[in-house]
Amino acid sequence: MSTDFAAAGAPGVVRLFGILEDAMRICASLLGSTGCPELDKSDMRPARRVAQPHVQTAFLHLNLTYETY
């Protein structure tokens, strides 16, 4: 998906930020506010980890104790 925006040049980047703005507006409204400035720390929760870091993931910088391959 990100390569589609890169291939479109500047209009693709503008479209990317438009999609991001829409997503943020929707998320804020689901929390009962009209925009991000109304949100505070009480609206934020840490995301739970979906999977452990592994040598084949993009998270190699997370201090793995040993390599499992």
Legacy VTK file of the C-alpha trace (Angstrom):
# vtk DataFile Version 3.0
C-alpha trace
ASCII
DATASET POLYDATA
POINTS 69 float
0.000 0.000 0.000
2.744 2.480 0.866
4.407 1.913 -2.512
1.176 3.007 -4.205
1.434 6.395 -2.496
5.138 6.710 -3.279
4.521 5.933 -6.938
1.907 8.684 -7.109
4.406 11.333 -6.016
3.203 14.441 -4.211
-0.514 13.760 -4.864
-0.043 10.320 -3.306
1.475 11.842 -0.179
-1.406 14.332 0.050
-3.852 11.405 -0.260
-1.946 9.459 2.411
-2.264 12.328 4.889
-5.932 12.717 4.002
-6.545 9.072 4.868
-4.600 9.487 8.122
-6.612 12.596 9.016
-9.889 10.748 8.386
-8.774 7.815 10.544
-7.773 10.129 13.402
-11.076 12.002 13.180
-13.039 8.731 13.282
-11.046 7.437 16.265
-11.516 10.707 18.162
-15.263 10.648 17.525
-15.472 7.040 18.748
-13.917 8.296 21.990
-16.601 10.972 22.252
-14.567 14.022 21.234
-14.546 16.266 18.192
-10.767 16.175 17.686
-7.384 15.244 19.045
-6.929 18.433 21.145
-9.789 17.266 23.385
-8.096 13.939 24.146
-5.929 13.473 27.220
-3.951 10.681 28.896
-7.110 9.059 30.246
-8.116 8.258 26.641
-4.863 6.415 25.917
-4.093 2.778 26.653
-0.933 0.832 25.859
-1.385 -1.733 23.119
-0.818 -5.307 24.164
1.940 -7.165 22.394
0.657 -9.343 19.569
3.815 -11.379 19.047
7.270 -11.622 20.559
10.151 -9.982 18.668
11.948 -12.460 16.428
15.023 -12.298 14.234
12.803 -12.281 11.149
10.663 -9.335 12.242
11.227 -5.613 11.837
11.979 -5.307 15.553
15.562 -6.510 15.677
16.559 -3.441 17.688
14.643 -4.636 20.772
17.590 -6.304 22.567
16.878 -9.948 21.851
18.721 -12.064 24.402
19.688 -14.764 21.899
19.170 -15.687 18.287
16.853 -18.609 17.651
17.749 -19.464 14.089
LINES 1 70
69 0 1 2 3 4 5 6 7 8 9 10 11 12 13 14 15 16 17 18 19 20 21 22 23 24 25 26 27 28 29 30 31 32 33 34 35 36 37 38 39 40 41 42 43 44 45 46 47 48 49 50 51 52 53 54 55 56 57 58 59 60 61 62 63 64 65 66 67 68
